[in-house]
Amino acid sequence: MTHPERSPRRLITMTLLCALACTNLHARGGSREDRMDRIDHNEQRDFDRAQQRAAEEKVKEFSGKQSREAKDEQNRAKDVTDAEKRAAKEAEDAAKDAEDAAEEAAKEAEEAAKEAAEAAEEAAEEAAEAAEEAAEAAEELRGSSQSMRDLASSESPEQDRHGFPVRRGEIVALDLRDTTLTSAQAKGFAVIERTPLAALNSIVTRLSIPKNMDAATALATMRAIDADGAFDFTHYYAMQFATQGSGAGAKQSKIASRKGNLKIGMIDTGVTAHRVLNATSLQQRDFGDGKASSPTEHGTAIASLLARDGASQIYAANIFRGNSAKPFTSADAIVRALDWMVGQDVPVINISLAGPRNKILDKLISRAVGKGHVIVAAAGNGGPTAPPAYPAALPNVVAVTAVDRKLQVYRYANQGGYITVSAHGVDVAAAAPGGGIGSYSGTSFATPHIAAWLARCAKSVNSTTRSKCISALAKSAKDLGAPGKDEIYGLGYIS
């Protein structure tokens, strides 16, 4: 049945509208399949675009990475190049430094070689001069020993290499070790005597030498057995190398004396009674052989000079024997006397003798000095060209030379670098035999004044301050001769 309101016009209109709607629907999507196709196409497009962007980002990232790696590689290459350049520069600098160092070393080596050659030349010259001086000194010693050739002739002495007389058939040792003695006895040596020196903490051993062996060979043999041992000959000693001043009669009736309370020792000849010694306490001991009356003139004069300068206690050790014209002594007698002095605590010891150097005597004097004692010795009367006289020439002994009243050196006095000081010792008034007063000259007669000076210093400060008194002596000396210490007057004159 036809709806009344649906006219043909209306139907046409509705049909047209429906067609238009369908057309629009188709235009917007068409069918479902079309729409699905379009959706898939869009998604594919978006996916493709995403893939493209991802690929582009990958390419970009990869390119950036490669760029960075290339840059890093470039930087590393640059670093290597720079390092190689630095290494090359350092190597070049090192090579230059090495070259410079080599040149400098070569120059220094050349200079050192030149200096060594010059030093060797100088040493050769010095050695030649020393050899010449040694030869001259040996000749002087032989010349000086001439005056001692007939010394101790009663004991038939041998001679050392300088011509000084030594006791025949023996040598002497200080502090001989048991093992050394055993070895020596196996070679034919034998003990003659062992002398303990209690004050010096020593033992002196006299050894007889094997048959058919001279003293020089025996000494060399003992030194070969014990290179560290102390061995020497038993040397003989005289009052001095040359004839010294002697008494010339009674020129004065008395000796001007100085008050004092000094204790002094003297190693000399014996001392005889004399009026100038009446107020002096005199302790004497004999270290001679005791077989005959010992000489006394020299010792009496020395004792009177010590008393004149204030010695109230004198310890006098006689070490000489033989006739009064030419008395002699030996090293063993000297060391026994020295030990007695040390044992009596005598601060200053006056020695008026001279002779050759002896190793045993050297060591024992050093031990006495080490205990605080002062050794004062006459410089010698051998003349200006004479070699050093011992023990005065030892470095720890005060060596005294003599001058006259015009402060001119005694013409027979020894000279040398060992001279310590000068004192009046020419035409000195001293006790003479027979109770009179004589006039004496020689370094022996200058020595007592210095011994008393040092004893007075030791008493005022302390007997153990030896160095202070030696320094005070130097400060008190009046300079004579060349400025400063010289080989003629030493430090100068002590009034």
C-alpha positions in Angstrom: 0.0 0.0 0.0 1.3 3.3 -0.9 1.8 5.8 1.8 -0.3 8.8 1.0 2.3 11.3 1.9 5.0 9.7 -0.2 4.7 11.4 -3.5 6.8 10.7 -6.4 8.6 13.9 -5.9 9.4 13.0 -2.4 10.6 9.7 -3.4 12.9 11.2 -6.0 14.3 13.6 -3.4 14.8 10.8 -0.9 16.5 8.7 -3.6 18.8 11.6 -4.6 19.7 12.2 -0.9 20.4 8.5 -0.5 22.6 8.5 -3.5 24.4 11.5 -2.3 24.9 9.9 1.1 26.3 6.8 -0.5 28.6 8.9 -2.7 29.8 10.8 0.3 30.2 7.6 2.2 32.3 6.2 -0.6 34.2 9.3 -0.8 35.0 9.1 2.9 36.0 5.5 2.9 34.3 3.5 0.7 33.7 0.1 1.9 35.1 -1.6 5.0 37.7 -3.3 2.9 38.7 0.0 1.4 38.9 1.5 4.8 41.0 -1.4 6.1 43.3 -1.0 3.1 43.6 2.6 3.7 44.4 2.0 7.4 47.0 -0.7 6.6 48.5 1.7 4.0 48.8 4.4 6.6 50.3 2.2 9.2 52.8 0.8 6.7 53.6 4.3 5.7 54.1 5.3 9.3 56.1 2.1 10.0 58.2 2.8 6.9 58.8 6.3 8.0 59.7 5.1 11.5 62.0 2.5 10.0 63.6 5.2 7.8 64.0 7.5 10.8 65.5 4.7 12.8 67.8 3.8 9.9 68.7 7.4 9.5 69.4 7.7 13.3 71.5 4.5 13.1 73.4 5.9 10.2 73.8 9.2 12.0 74.8 7.5 15.2 77.2 5.2 13.3 78.6 8.1 11.3 79.0 10.1 14.6 80.7 7.1 16.2 83.0 6.7 13.2 83.7 10.4 13.3 84.5 10.3 17.0 86.6 7.2 16.5 88.4 8.8 13.6 88.9 11.9 15.7 90.2 9.8 18.6 92.4 7.9 16.3 93.6 11.2 14.8 94.2 12.5 18.4 96.1 9.4 19.3 98.1 9.6 16.2 98.9 13.2 17.1 99.8 12.2 20.6 102.1 9.5 19.3 103.6 12.0 16.8 104.1 14.5 19.6 105.6 11.9 21.9 107.9 10.8 19.1 108.9 14.4 18.6 109.5 14.9 22.3 111.4 11.6 22.5 113.5 12.6 19.5 114.1 16.0 21.0 115.0 14.5 24.4 117.3 12.0 22.6 118.9 14.8 20.7 119.3 16.8 24.0 120.6 13.7 25.7 123.0 13.1 22.9 124.2 16.7 23.1 124.5 16.5 26.9 126.5 13.2 26.6 128.7 14.8 24.0 129.2 17.8 26.2 129.9 15.6 29.2 132.3 13.5 27.1 134.1 16.6 26.1 134.2 17.9 29.6 135.3 14.5 31.0 138.0 14.4 28.3 139.1 17.9 29.2 139.1 17.1 33.0 141.0 13.8 32.3 143.5 15.8 30.2 143.9 18.3 33.0 144.0 15.5 35.7 146.7 13.7 33.6 148.6 17.0 33.3 148.2 17.6 37.1 149.2 14.0 37.8 152.2 14.4 35.6 153.2 17.6 37.3 152.5 16.1 40.7 154.6 13.1 39.8 157.4 15.3 38.6 157.2 17.4 41.8 157.1 14.2 43.9 160.1 12.9 42.1 161.9 16.2 42.7 160.8 16.1 46.4 161.9 12.5 46.7 165.2 13.3 45.2 165.5 16.3 47.6 164.4 14.1 50.5 166.9 11.5 49.5 169.6 14.1 49.3 168.6 15.6 52.6 168.5 12.1 54.1 171.9 11.4 52.8 173.1 14.7 54.2 171.4 14.0 57.5 172.9 10.5 57.6 176.3 12.1 56.9 175.7 14.6 59.6 174.7 11.8 62.0 177.8 9.9 61.1 179.8 13.1 61.6 178.1 13.8 64.9 178.6 10.3 66.1 182.4 10.7 65.7 182.6 12.4 69.0 180.9 9.3 70.5 182.9 6.7 68.8 185.1 6.0 71.8 182.2 6.3 74.2 181.7 3.2 76.5 184.9 1.7 75.0 185.3 -0.3 78.2 182.2 -2.3 77.1 183.4 -3.0 73.5 180.2 -1.6 71.9 178.9 -2.2 68.4 177.6 0.6 66.1 174.3 1.3 64.6 174.0 2.3 60.9 174.8 5.9 61.8 177.9 5.0 63.7 176.4 5.6 67.2 177.7 3.1 69.8 175.3 0.3 71.0 175.7 -2.4 73.6 177.2 -5.5 72.0 175.3 -8.7 71.8 171.9 -7.5 72.9 168.7 -5.7 71.9 165.9 -4.4 74.1 162.1 -4.9 73.9 159.3 -3.0 75.5 156.3 -5.0 76.8 157.4 -8.2 75.0 154.5 -10.6 74.4 154.9 -14.2 75.4 154.2 -15.5 71.9 156.9 -13.2 70.5 159.4 -14.3 73.2 158.7 -18.0 72.4 159.3 -17.3 68.7 162.5 -15.4 69.5 163.8 -18.1 71.8 163.3 -20.6 69.0 165.7 -18.5 66.9 168.3 -18.4 69.6 167.5 -15.3 71.5 167.6 -15.4 75.3 166.4 -13.2 78.2 169.2 -11.4 80.0 167.0 -9.3 82.3 163.3 -8.2 82.7 162.9 -4.9 84.4 159.3 -4.0 85.5 158.7 -0.2 85.5 155.7 0.0 87.8 155.1 3.7 87.6 155.1 3.6 83.7 153.1 0.3 83.6 155.8 -1.3 81.4 158.4 -4.1 81.3 161.7 -3.7 79.6 163.3 -6.9 78.5 167.0 -7.2 77.5 167.6 -10.0 75.0 170.9 -11.6 74.1 171.2 -12.2 70.4 172.1 -15.6 68.8 175.7 -16.4 68.2 177.3 -15.2 64.9 174.6 -12.6 64.6 175.3 -8.9 64.8 173.0 -6.4 66.6 171.6 -4.9 63.4 170.5 -8.3 62.1 169.1 -9.3 65.5 167.0 -6.1 65.5 165.7 -6.8 62.0 164.9 -10.4 63.0 162.9 -9.3 66.1 160.9 -6.8 64.1 160.1 -9.5 61.5 158.8 -11.8 64.2 156.6 -9.1 65.6 156.0 -6.1 63.4 153.9 -4.4 66.1 156.4 -4.8 68.8 158.8 -2.2 70.2 162.4 -3.1 69.8 165.7 -1.2 69.6 169.3 -1.3 70.4 170.7 -0.4 73.8 172.2 2.9 72.8 174.9 4.7 74.7 174.5 8.4 75.6 177.0 11.2 76.5 176.5 14.4 78.4 176.2 16.1 75.0 177.2 15.5 71.4 180.1 18.0 71.7 182.2 19.2 74.6 180.1 21.6 76.6 181.0 24.6 78.8 182.9 23.7 82.0 183.8 25.3 85.2 186.3 28.2 84.9 187.2 28.9 88.5 185.5 30.7 91.2 184.4 33.9 89.6 181.7 34.5 92.2 181.5 33.7 95.9 177.7 33.1 95.9 174.7 32.5 93.7 171.7 34.8 93.9 168.8 32.6 94.7 165.0 32.9 94.4 162.8 31.7 97.2 160.4 28.9 96.3 158.9 25.6 97.3 159.3 23.6 94.0 159.7 19.9 93.5 161.9 19.1 90.5 163.6 16.0 89.2 166.9 15.8 87.4 168.4 12.9 85.3 172.0 13.6 85.2 175.2 12.8 87.1 175.3 12.4 90.8 175.3 15.5 93.1 177.9 16.2 95.7 177.4 18.2 98.9 177.7 21.9 98.4 176.9 24.9 100.6 174.4 26.3 98.1 172.3 23.1 98.5 172.2 23.2 102.3 168.6 24.4 102.4 167.5 22.0 99.7 166.0 18.5 100.3 168.0 16.3 98.0 166.9 12.7 97.3 169.4 10.8 95.2 169.4 7.4 93.6 172.1 5.7 91.5 171.2 4.0 88.2 174.8 3.6 87.1 176.7 0.3 87.5 177.9 1.2 91.0 181.4 -0.3 90.3 183.2 3.0 90.6 182.5 6.5 91.9 180.2 8.3 89.5 180.9 11.8 88.1 179.3 14.6 90.0 180.5 17.9 88.6 177.8 18.4 86.0 175.0 17.2 88.3 176.1 19.4 91.2 176.1 22.5 88.9 172.6 21.6 87.6 171.2 21.0 91.1 172.6 24.4 92.2 170.8 26.2 89.4 167.5 24.4 90.2 167.9 25.5 93.8 168.7 29.0 92.7 165.4 29.2 90.9 163.3 28.0 93.8 163.6 24.2 94.0 163.3 23.1 97.6 163.0 19.4 96.8 165.3 17.9 94.2 165.1 14.2 93.1 168.5 13.5 91.5 169.0 10.3 89.5 172.5 9.5 88.5 172.6 7.5 85.3 176.2 8.0 84.2 179.2 5.8 84.7 182.8 5.8 83.5 185.5 8.3 84.2 184.7 11.9 84.8 186.4 13.0 81.6 183.9 11.3 79.4 181.0 9.7 81.4 178.4 7.7 79.5 175.1 6.1 80.1 172.7 3.7 78.3 169.0 3.8 77.4 168.1 1.2 80.0 169.5 3.3 82.8 167.6 6.4 81.5 164.2 4.6 81.5 164.7 3.2 85.1 165.5 6.7 86.3 162.4 8.1 84.5 160.2 5.4 86.1 161.6 6.4 89.5 160.8 10.1 88.9 157.2 9.3 87.8 156.8 7.1 90.9 157.9 10.0 93.1 155.3 12.2 91.4 157.9 14.7 90.3 156.0 17.2 88.1 158.9 18.5 86.1 162.0 16.4 85.1 165.2 18.1 83.9 167.4 16.0 81.5 170.9 17.1 80.5 172.1 14.5 78.0 172.0 14.0 74.3 172.3 11.2 71.8 170.6 9.2 69.1 166.8 8.5 68.9 165.7 5.3 70.6 162.2 3.7 70.2 162.0 2.4 73.7 163.0 5.7 75.2 160.5 7.5 73.0 157.6 5.4 74.1 158.4 5.7 77.8 158.8 9.4 77.7 155.4 9.6 75.9 153.9 7.6 78.7 155.4 9.9 81.4 154.1 12.9 79.5 150.7 11.2 79.2 150.6 11.0 83.0 151.0 14.8 83.3 154.8 15.1 83.8 156.8 17.7 81.9 160.1 16.7 80.4 162.6 19.5 79.8 165.8 18.7 78.0 169.0 20.5 76.8 168.9 21.1 73.0 172.4 19.9 72.5 175.9 21.5 72.0 176.7 20.0 68.6 176.8 23.3 66.8 174.4 25.0 64.3 174.7 22.2 61.7 174.3 19.3 64.0 171.3 17.0 63.6 168.6 17.0 66.3 169.6 15.8 69.7 167.4 13.4 71.6 165.4 13.3 73.8 165.1 17.1 73.4 164.0 16.7 69.8 160.9 14.6 70.7 157.7 16.6 70.0 156.4 16.2 73.6 159.7 17.4 75.2 160.5 21.1 75.9 163.9 21.7 74.2 165.9 24.5 75.6 168.8 26.4 73.9 171.2 28.8 75.5 171.9 32.5 75.0 174.3 34.9 76.5 173.6 38.1 78.5 173.2 40.0 75.2 170.6 37.5 74.1 172.9 36.1 71.4 172.7 32.3 70.9 175.4 30.1 72.3 177.8 29.4 69.4 177.9 25.6 70.0 174.1 25.3 70.5 172.1 23.0 68.2 169.6 24.6 65.9 166.4 23.2 64.4 162.6 23.3 64.3 162.5 21.3 67.6 163.9 24.2 69.7 161.2 25.4 72.1 162.6 28.3 74.1 165.8 30.1 75.0 167.3 30.9 78.4 170.5 32.3 79.8 173.2 29.5 79.6 176.5 31.2 78.8 178.9 32.1 81.6 176.4 30.9 84.2 177.4 30.9 87.9 176.9 27.5 89.4 178.3 25.2 92.1 181.7 23.9 91.3 183.8 21.1 92.8 185.5 21.9 96.1 182.7 24.1 97.4 183.4 27.0 95.1 181.3 28.8 92.4 182.3 28.3 88.7 181.2 29.7 85.4 179.6 27.3 83.0 178.3 27.5 79.4 176.1 25.2 77.4 172.4 24.3 76.8 172.5 22.1 79.9 172.9 25.2 82.0 169.9 27.0 80.4 167.6 24.1 81.0 167.2 24.3 84.8 165.7 27.8 84.5 163.0 26.6 82.2 162.4 23.5 84.4 161.9 25.7 87.4 159.6 28.1 85.5 157.4 25.3 84.5 157.4 23.7 88.0 156.3 27.1 89.4 153.5 27.2 86.8 152.4 23.6 87.5 152.3 24.4 91.3 150.2 27.5 90.8 147.6 25.9 88.6 147.6 22.1 88.9 150.3 19.6 88.1 148.0 17.8 85.6 147.4 20.9 83.5 150.7 20.5 81.5 149.2 22.1 78.4 148.3 25.3 80.2 151.8 25.7 81.4 153.3 25.1 78.0 150.9 27.7 76.5 151.8 30.1 79.3 155.5 29.6 78.5 154.9 30.5 74.9 153.0 33.7 75.9 155.8 34.7 78.2 158.7 34.3 75.7 160.3 37.4 74.3 160.7 37.0 70.6 164.2 36.9 69.3 165.6 36.5 65.8 163.1 36.0 63.0 159.5 37.0 63.9 157.7 34.1 65.6 159.1 30.7 66.4 162.4 30.0 64.6 165.1 27.4 64.5 167.6 29.3 66.5 165.7 30.7 69.5 162.5 28.8 69.3 159.6 30.8 70.8 162.0 33.3 72.3 163.7 34.1 75.5 162.4 33.4 79.0 163.9 35.7 81.6 
